[in-house]
Amino acid sequence: MLALLGTAAYRLHEITAAGWMPIGEAKGGKIAFVDGGNSPIIKTPAAELQRIRTAAVATSGKKLTEVAQKEGYILARLQPDSSGKLHFNAKLTDSTLEIGSSDIEGISSKENELTKFCEAARRIAEIKTAESAVKKLDGGFAVLDGTLEAFSENEKKALEGLFSAAAEKDVIIGAVAKTCSLLTSNGEPLIEAAERTSSGKDGYVLVAEGISERHNAAVAVAKLNKSANYLFRVEAATAEDLKKLLPELKSQSNDLAFPGYPYGLIMADRFARVSDNDADVTKAKIRATADGETRKLLQSEKALDAHSILDSM
């Protein structure tokens, strides 16, 4: 039984009970955990204004040592060319994010969905935030929420910058995905297949090693606490890096709020999340001060918000 990981090239490993490996002991290395959040503020058929926030949370053991938040707004637009084909363009405003306009130029979406464009921009902001966090470390680890796979040339370029910075600072880069929709070759969810091989023990199974520029990383499914109800997809650049990273993650995965999920990622999610309340307050402020371009956006929003009026009746 093998994992089905999509179109990138992989060296696949059989998912068997014999492949379930124990996790070693942590050495207490410093870790920077990075996550991001975004939420739409104004949505129209041709434009979308979103608030984006990233957070880098540094830990030593299970002690929070530093929190750095960055945020800003991205206004993404769809515009037709002379042939009628739609293209994206975007600009950042009021931004302290680690990205600039050049980092998001050329992002495309086959579905022409503005929301996906903004999510791609947020992802690049997360990677850039991780790079900034790595430069403050001397050894240790940096862990992204999600995966180390690049889904666009922009992400690939950003990840190259992150790994270059990590090599200079002797930092191991990893990633932990909150969710995993991958299947196995027999149609079973990958997480379920891996859990069955665990026999209820903490540990991990290596399922693949990426061998392409798009995804050059070792992929495992890990149970980071024997009492946990959840297993997670965990990645690092190499299988050896995974062996070094997993003990550090395990040492942080005994929080009663979410056994089996690293404390640093819980906190990174908390500081990065743009809540519904945040979005509502932001929108109220924008409505109260809108002029020029913003007022036009609010007028255009009527094309999409009639359903919400009915929902509130």
N, C-alpha and C positions, 0 to 999 in steps of 0.2 A: 504494500500500500504506500503510495507516494502523494505528496502534496501537489496541488495544482496552483501554480503561482502566476499564471498569466503569460505575457508574450516575451518578457526578458529571458535571457539564457541562464540556466541554473544547472548545478550539479546536485541531483536529488538524492536524498537518503531515505531508506526504508524506515517506516514508522512502526517499530516493534518494541515489545517489552524489553528486549535485550539492549535496545538503543536508549532506554531511559537512564539518564546519568544523574548521580548525586551532585549537589552544589557544595563547593568547598566553603572554607571559613573566610569571613570578611577580614580585611586588613585596616578598615577604617579610613579609606581614602576619601578625599574631598570630591564632592559631586555637584555639578550644576545641572539642575533640571529646568527644562524650557517648555513652555506651552503658549498657546495663543488663543484668542477668542475674537469673534466678530459678530456684529448684529446689524441688520438693515435699519436705517433711520428714515430714509425716504425711498420709495420704490415707484418707478414709472415704467412704461413699456420701453423707453429709450435710454433711461439713465437710472442709476442706483447710487445712493449715498450710504456708505457703511462706516461704522466706527470699528476700528481694529485696535486690539491691545495685545501686547506680549508681556510675558513675565519670565525672568530668570531667577530661580531660587537656589541659593547655594546652601549645602548642608555639610556638616562634618559629623560623621556618625548619624545620629538621629536628632542632631541639634541644628536648628535653622540659624545660619550665620549672616545671610544677606538676601535681600529681595530687591530686584530692579524691575520696574514697570516702564514700558514705553507704549505710547498710543498716538493715534491720529485718525484722520478721516480720509477715505478714498472715494472719489466721485468717478464712477465708471460709466462710460457712454457707449452706445452702439450707433455707428454712423455708416451709411451706405456709400460705396464708391460709385464711379460713373457707370459701372455695369450692374449696379444694384446689390452687389455682395456686401454683407455687413462686416464691419471691423470694429474692434474695441479700441478705445483710448481712455486714459485715466489720468487723474492728477491727485496728488496728496495735498492736504491742507491741515494746518494746526498740528503738524506731525513731529513727534520725537522718535518715531520708529527708526529702526536701523536701515530702512530701505529708502531709495530715492526713485525718481521717475525712470532712470535707466534700468533699474532692477526689474521693473514690471512691463517695460516696453515689449511688445510682441507676444504677450501672453494671449493664447487663443483658446476658444472653447468650441468644439464642433457643434454643440447644441445652441450656441449663441446665447448662453445664459449669463446674465450679468452677475448673479449671485455666485456662480462657480468661478467667474473671473476674480471676484473679490476674495473668495476663499483661497484661490491660488496665490494672490498677493499676500494674504495673511500667512500662508505657508512659507513664502520666501522671507517674510519678516521674522518668522520664528527661527529659520535657519541662520539668518544674519544676527539675530539676538544670541543664538548659541555660539556663533563665532566670536562675538564680543565677550561673552562669558568665558570662553576658552582662553582668551588672551590674558585673563586675570588669574588663571590657574598656573600652577607649576606641578605638572603631573596630575593624576586623578582622572576624573571621568566627566563627560557631558552627555546628558541623556535627553533626547527629544521625545515629545509625545508623537506617536505615529510610526512612521517607517523611514528607512534610509533610501528608499527608492525615489528616483527623480521621474516625475511625470511630465516634465517639459524641459526645454533647453534652459529656461530661466532657473528652474530648480536645480538642474544639473550643474550649472555654473555656480550657484550659491553653495551647493554641497561640496564642490571642489574647493571653494574658498574655505569652508569649514574644516575639511580634512587637512588642508594645507596648514592652517593655523594650529590644528591639533598636533600635527607632526612636529612643528616647531616647539610646542610646549609639552610634548610627551603626554598627551591626553588621549584617552580612549573614548571614542564616540559610540554611543549606543542609542537605541530607540525602543520604546514600549508602546504598543498599540492598545488603546482602550477597547477596541472592538476588532473582530476578525471574521470576515465573511468567506474565507477560503474554504475550499472543499478538498477532499482526497480523491484519488483515482477511482475509488469505488462509490463516490457520491456522498460520502459521509462528511459532516462538518469537521474541519481540521482540528479544532479545539476538542471536540468530543473524542476523536480518534486518539489524540495525544493523551487525554485524561484517562482513557481506558488502559493505556500502556503504563500509567503511573502507579497502579495498584494502591492509590491513596497516599502515596509518598510525595514529599516535595522533591524537586529535581527538574530536569529538562530533557527534551529530545531535540536533537539537531535535525531539521527537516530539509534544509537546502543551503547551498552556497552560491550566491550570485556571481556570474563570471562575465558580466557585461558592464559597460560604462554607465549604463542607466541604473543598475542595481548591483554594485560590487560589495556584497555584504553576506554574512552568515545569518541564517534565519532559524530560530528555535521557538518551540512552545514550552513555556516554563510554568511550574507551580511553585510560587515563591514562599508559600506557607502551607504546612501540612493540613491546617484547619481551614484553608481557603476554599470557597465555592467556585472561584474563578481561576482560569489559566489565561496567560497572555502571550501574545506573539512578541518576542524580544529579538533584537538585532544588534550586531556589532560588525565592524569591518571584517574580522576573521573569527574562526572558531576559537582560536586562542584568546582573542580579546573577549569573547563571550564568557569563557571560563573565568576570566578576571573580573568581569562586570557583574555576573550573576550573584556571587556572594555578597557584593555590596548592596545590590537591590534586595536580596533576601533579608539582609540585616535590617532593612527599613520597612519590611512588609508585614509587621505584626501590629499595625495600628488597629484598634478595635473598631474604628469607623469603617474600615475596608480591609479586612485581613487578606493578605496576598497581593496588595497593590502598594508600591513604594510610597512612603510618606512624602518624599520630596515632590513626587508628581501630583499627589493630592493637593499640596500647597501651591504648586505652580498653576494647577487648574483653577484654584480658588482666586489667585491674584490676577489671572489672565482673563477670566470669564467676564463677558459683557452681558449682564443679566437683563431680563426683560424690563426690570425697573430702571436700570441704567439707560436703556434705549428709550423708554417712555419719557424719562426726565430730559434726556438730550433732545428728543423731538419737540417737547413742550418749549424748551428754551429756543430752539431754532424757529419754531412757529412764531414766538413772541418777538423775535428780532429779524425775521427774514426780510430781505430786500433783493432787488435785481434778480440774479440767476436762481437764487434759492427760492424766491417767491414763485418763479415760473415752474420750478420742480414741484413745489407743493400743489400748484394748480394742476399739473399733469398727473399727479398721484390719484386724482379722482377717477382716472381710467381703470384703476385696479382695486379701489377700496370699497366699492359698493357692497361687496359680499360681507365685509366686516361690519358694516352698518346693520345689515339684516341679522347677523349673528348676535349683535348686542341688544336686539329688540325682544 
